[in-house]
């Protein structure tokens, strides 16, 4: 009964809005239905279930945040309130976490950036009600993040009444935002996910490994996330090592990981009954990285395509074409003497396998490296 009553209210509301927006036309003649604007059967004021505006591949013009205006004045619809001053550059700097420019500019030509009013009419009396009017478009853009962030739906969180215009003028706010940058996002060292999996209760995620060692960008994992991921005013935990209790579905929780970790991998690789140690190349692969490789991104050797390709520990797998003419031996910490610098690489490194200890047997009896060295140590 409640559902039927709610549908009746929505129908009455829609009819009244239609009378204001499209004189002489009703919704049945506009060839639209409730699903044109709402994704659920019973939209409410607190949960209208509005259809998400199209955003994928809709923008062809991109600018770096520093190329964009610091402040934008939204004053096309000033009636009871003062203009809204929008700190555009700060929002642009953090926009990649929520989909980039498309987060707001979800349609643009190959020319200059279009204003919202280019597509969204200021009047509510419009024929195509599937495109929000200008006021609706502004509120749909801003309210979701700000409502989640501040937990406040009051108009005054963005708007100031005209009577309170003393400190709300463009000059004051331009000074406030002049040169202001979005603060650097502090990355957690690790996150420990507490799950209900019978494969292991805890999943240890070393965030800094994935960004610094594995070379992943923020948007590899963080797509279409709201600002509240970092900016919830009720969030007080500043600990860099956070414990996270997940409430996501199995598919949602694993979709980012599966892009790198094969579905056929053993669950215990991530799931365990205790917190795991960070990734150690020597323990995991049997090849400890030396000073020449320790700071390289994984993609340098394993390629950028996921999952990463396996490589052997023969230097020639990556370093092709090495010979005595183009390789500076001193970078290894050993400067060859005059006699040995004339030799070819394979005279000491059998079959050009640099992973194995060099052999002296080709020229010397009873010599072995490193007891006898073909030169002097450098860089020590």
N, C-alpha and C positions, 0 to 999 in steps of 0.2 A: 504493500500500500504506500509506504514511504517513497519507494522508487517511482511509482506512478504519479504521486503528488509532485515530486521533484521535476519530473518530465513536463507536467502541466505548467509549473511555474516557469520553467525554461522556455516553453513554447510561448507563454504570455509575454515574458521578457523579450524574447526574440522578435515577436510581432510588434511590440511597442518601439523597440530600437529600429526595426525596419521602417516603421512609419516616420521616424525622425530622419533616417539616413537616405531612404530611397522613395521619395514621394511618388505614388502611383504604382509602385511595384511591391510585391510581397516576396517572401523567400521561395515559395514554390515556383514562381515565374523566373527567378534568378538561377534556377537549376543548381541549387546548393542544398546541402543537408547539414545536420548537426556535426557530422564527421568532417565537413569542410574546414571547420575551425577547431573542433574538440576531438581529442583522442579517446576519451572515456564516455561511457553511456550517461553518467550523471555528473556533469561538471558543476562545481560549486564556486562560491566567491573565493574561498581559501585555496581551492584546488581546481582551477578552471580547465586543466588538461589541454592547454592550447597547443595546436600543431606547431612544431618547430619550423622556423623559417628556413628555406633552402640555403645552404652555405657551401656545399662541396663544389670546388672549382668554379666559383662564381666571380672571383676577383682576378683581374689580369694586371692590375697596377699595384706595385709594392714599394713601400718606402721604409727606410730605416727609422727607428724611433726618433733619432736626433734630427731627422729631416722634417718631422711633423711639428705642428704648432703646440706650444706649451699649454695654452688655454683656449678653450672654445666656449663661446657664449651662446646658450640656447635660450632665445628670447622670442621665438615666433608665436608663442602662445601665452604671453603674459596677461593675466587678468587679476587674480587675487594675490599672486606671488611675484617676487622679484625674479629676474632672470637666473637661470642655473648656470654656474660657471664650472665647466667640466675640465678636469686636469688631464688633458688628452695624452700628453707625452708620457706621463707616469703610467697610464693605462696601456699605452702602446708598448712600453718596455716590458710589461709582464704579460702581454697578450698571447705569447706563444704557448703558455700553459693552457690556454682555452681555445686554441685553434687558429691563432694569428689574426691577421686583419679581418678575416671572414667573421670573426666573433661579432663585429658590428657592421662592417662594410660588406654585407653579403651579396651585393650586386654592384658591379662597376664595369664601365667600358674601358677601352684602351686609352682613354683620354684622362683628364684630371679627375681627382676623387670627387664623387658625386655627393651632394648633400642628401640627408634623409628626405627632405621635402621634394626632391626630384621624383620620388616614387610614391611617397605617402602624402596624401592630401590633408590639408589642415582642417577641412570641413568633414564632419561626420555624415553629412548628407551626400553619400557617394553611391555609385551603382555597384561597384565591385567590393562587397563587404569582406571578401576573403583576404584582401590586402588591408592591414590595419591602417587606421587614420594616423596622422602624425603624433597625436598625443598618445595613442595606443602603442605606436612603434617605440616611442621614447621609453615608455614605462615597461614594455616587454624587454627592452634591452637592459635596463638598469635594475629593475626591481628584484629579479631573481637573486643576483649576487648580493645586493645590498640587504635584502631581507634575510638571507642566510648568514651574512657577515655580522650585521648588527642586531639581528633578531628583533627588528623594529620595522613595522609597516607604516609608521606615521609619515605624513607628507613632509614634515619639517626636517626629516633626516637629509633631504636634498633641497627642499624649498624653504625660503624664508618669507614670511608675510611682508607685505609692502610697508607696514608700520615699523618693521625692524630693518630698515635699509641703511642704517648709519654705517655699519662696518662691512656691508655687502656690496661694494662697488668694484668695478672692473680694475681700477688702479690699485686698490688695496690687494686684490687677489693676484694680480699680475706680479706684484712685488713678492707675495707669498710663494708663488710657484716658479718665479724666475730662477732658472738654473737648477731647479730641484730634480733629483734623480730618484728612481725607485731603488730602495736599498738592496744590497746584494742578498740574494736568497741563501741562507745558511743550509747547506746540505747535511743531513744526518750521516753519521758514520755507518750505522747499521740499524736495521729495523728487525725486530723479532716478532714474527706473526704467530699468534696463538690460535691453533686450529683444533678441530675435532676429528682430524684424520686418524684412522687406525694405522696408518703408515708411519706415524710420528707426529707428536703434538705440535712441535715447534718448527718453524721455517725461518732460518736466519738469512736475511738479505743484507749484504754489504753494499750499501748505496755508493760509497766512494769507489769501490772496485769497478762497478758498472760504468761510472762516469769517467773516471781517470784512467783505469787500466783497459777497460773494454771499449772506451771511446763512444759510449752512447750519449746522445743529446737528450735534453729534458723531454722533448716532444716524442721521443721513441716510445716512452711509457705514458707520459702525462698528456693526454689528449682530451679536449673538451671538458676539462675539470674547472670547477668554479674557484673563485678567489678564496673561498673559505677553507680550501685545503691548507692554506697558510695563514689566512687572515680572520679566523673566527675570534670575535672579541671575548668569547667565553673560554677560549683555549689558553691555558696557562702553563702547560708542560713545555719547558724550554730545554729539556734534557736531549742531548744529541743522540743518545742511544735509546730509542723508544720501543716500547712493547705495544703491539697493535693487535686488538681483537677484531677479527674480520667478520663481517656479516654478509659478505657478498656470496653470490651463488658460485658453484664450482667453476662454471664456464667463465664468469666475469673475473674471478680471482686468478685464473690461470691464463687468460688470453694474451696478456703481455709476455708472460714467461715462455709460452709455447712457441712464440715467434723465434726464439733462440734455442730453447731446450726442446729437443725432439719429444714427441708424444710417447715414443717407445722407451724413453729413458727410465731408469729405475726411480720410483718415487722417493726412495731413501736418499737420493742424491741431494734433495732439498729438505725432505721431512726427516726429523730426528726427535729423540726424546730429550735432547739437550741442545744448547746453543753451539753452533758449529764455528770453527775457526775460519778466518778469511782465506780466499783463494791463494794457493801456493803452487806456482808453476812447477817447481821441482818435485813436490809430492804428487801432484796430479798427473804429470806427464813423464816424470823421470828425468827431466832436463831442467836443471836450475839455471835461470837466466843470469848472465854475467852483467858487468857494468855497461856493456855496449847495447844490451837489449832490455834491461830492466825498466827503462823509462819510455820504451816504445809502446804505442797503442797496439792492441791485439790485431787490428785490421792491417797493420803494416806487414805482418807475416801471413795472417790467416785470411786476408781479403775482407771486403765489406759485406759480402753476401752472407745471409744467415740461413742455416746454421754455419758457423765457421768451418772452413776446410781444414783437414789435418795436414800437418807438414812434418817432415822428418828432421832429424837433427844434423843433417849434412848441410853445411853452409852453402854449398852450390845450389841447393834447392831454391834459395832466394837470391844469392849473390852469383849470378851467372857471368862467365867470362873473366873470372879472376886469373891473372897471371903476374909474373914478376915485373912486368912493365907498368901495370895500372894499379897494383896494390901496394900500399904503403905499410910495410910490415911493422913499423914502430907503433902503430895504433894498438897492437896486441900487447904492448909493454915490452917487446923484445926487438931491439935494433940489430939486424943481421950484420955480421962483420963482412969485410970486403970479399972474402972467399965465398961465403954462402949467399951473398946477395946476387951473385951471378947465376945461381942454380934456378931451375924451374920449380914451381910449387910442388909438383908430384914427385920430385926427387926426395923430399922429406915427408910429404903428406901422401901416403899411398892411395892411388885411385882418387886423388883430390878429396878424400874424406877428412875434413878438418875437425870432425867430432872426436876422432881418435888421436891418441898421443903420437906426435911425429916420430919417425923411425930414422935411426942413423946407420942402419945395416947396409945401405946401398954403397956407402963410401968407407965406413969405419967398422973395425972389429972391436967388440967389447964396449962400444959407446952406447949410451942411452940418455934420453931426455927425461927429466931435467937435470940429471947429474952432470952431464956435459951440455953446455949451451952454445949454439952457433952464433954468438954475439953477446951483447950486454943488455941488461935490463934498463929500461927508461921509464920515466914518469913515476918513479917510486918516491 
